Amino acid sequence: MTVPYDIVILGSGSTAFAASMKAAERGARVLMVEQSRLGGTCVNWGCIPSKTLIHKAQCRFEAMRGEPYGLNMTAEPPDCGRLMAAKKEAVETLRREHYQKVLDGNPLIDVLRGHGRFRSSRELQVGAEILIADRFLIACGGIPRVLNIPGLTEVDYLTSYSALHLPCFPESLVIIGGGVIALEMGQMFRRFGTEVTILEHGPRLLKDFDPRLTDIFQQILEDEGIELVLNANTQRVFKESGKSCLVVDVEGSERIFCAERVMLAVGTAPATEGIGLDAAGVRVDDCGFIVTDEEMRTTAPGIWAAGDVTGPPLIAPAGAWEGEVAVENMLDPETHRKIDHRHTPMAVFVDPEFAVVGLSLERARREGREVLETFFDLEDVSKAHVMGERKGGILILAERGSGQVLGVQMLAPRAADVIHEAALAVRFGLTVHDLAQTIHIYPTISEGLRLAALENIRQQEG
């Protein structure tokens, strides 16, 4: 049947909701097709439950870290019942207040429950119904990627989804992967008392960040008791004496790691299985992500895509922006709004936090830019001494001559908040002089950005 909607969206997560709200603002009627829980990954299985537990783990860790300062607090084993109840309450409150309440108050947005599968570029089957529409937006997000490791299915392995819904924390855990999810979850589990081993296939952690920052953080994790194994290639998995064991090739030597549980944290796969992309004529790349142009159009007429289903950056705010851009181009083809993620900040919610925006040194050089990169040690920021957290640093990449800020990377407490100042600088073409001449509150971590800009100026003038 031809549906009475201007846009049909697959999914109901942050990308789909942002797109729906933008469409409704313009007077369009929207139908979201959702086979699972309202709110998608971020609210139900990702951002909210993980950051809730990460925050509580930090509270526990701060209690243990206070003794050198004369704070005689103790960190007892966590009360898992109360802790998981707090996590559940955060999820349910946000799902109700940020999603269900929006639906209840907006007559232009409806939800149809069920699995959507394209029969053609204009037909979507949901259960027994076939929906015919002129505009579709695929925003069904991503799922944890799973590796085909011999024996893995025999050990009841965890993913980032299932690990966040355990009734309590395992005694020991081996994590395969050394990226964002592995580090966030690994540090969180360790701070709740789990013995953690992280196996990274490559030569270092967080390959998209500068080694000067990742090397510092690697030492922080090791100081907290996490075992880090680099250049680790898992060969097979087996059960022994009630534990999950991994046979791992580490730089040519075979090693065995055993723990109560094994967790995969090897990235995100698009949640597109069984939605009929072939029938719709939607092309995907070698990793399975949907190919779009800068206006979020797919290779099929009348179909757009946004969010994690289209690949990096795999963060909720980027997906929401893509969804809004897609809708504006759907409803007004002459708009030609484009996506440029060079201005999109990203953070890793470990402690201290990583944050980044703009170009890296390698990308700037590939683009033929003449640049100057400055590393500023967190040790030289007064607030770091106040907090007793002096390990970290700030990197500023600026164009030689003009001083235009091209990129910033940080490893510091509250870096996920401070990076927005850098994001504005990158987006609007501000210079290191602009940052240096802006008065910052003292003492703050953000003052470190001003000091790094001053150092960059000194190096440019020297």
Summary of the structure (lengths in Angstrom):
residues: 462
radius of gyration: 23.6
end to end distance: 70.8
largest distance: 71.8
contacts: 1588
relative contact order: 0.11
helix: 37%
strand: 26%
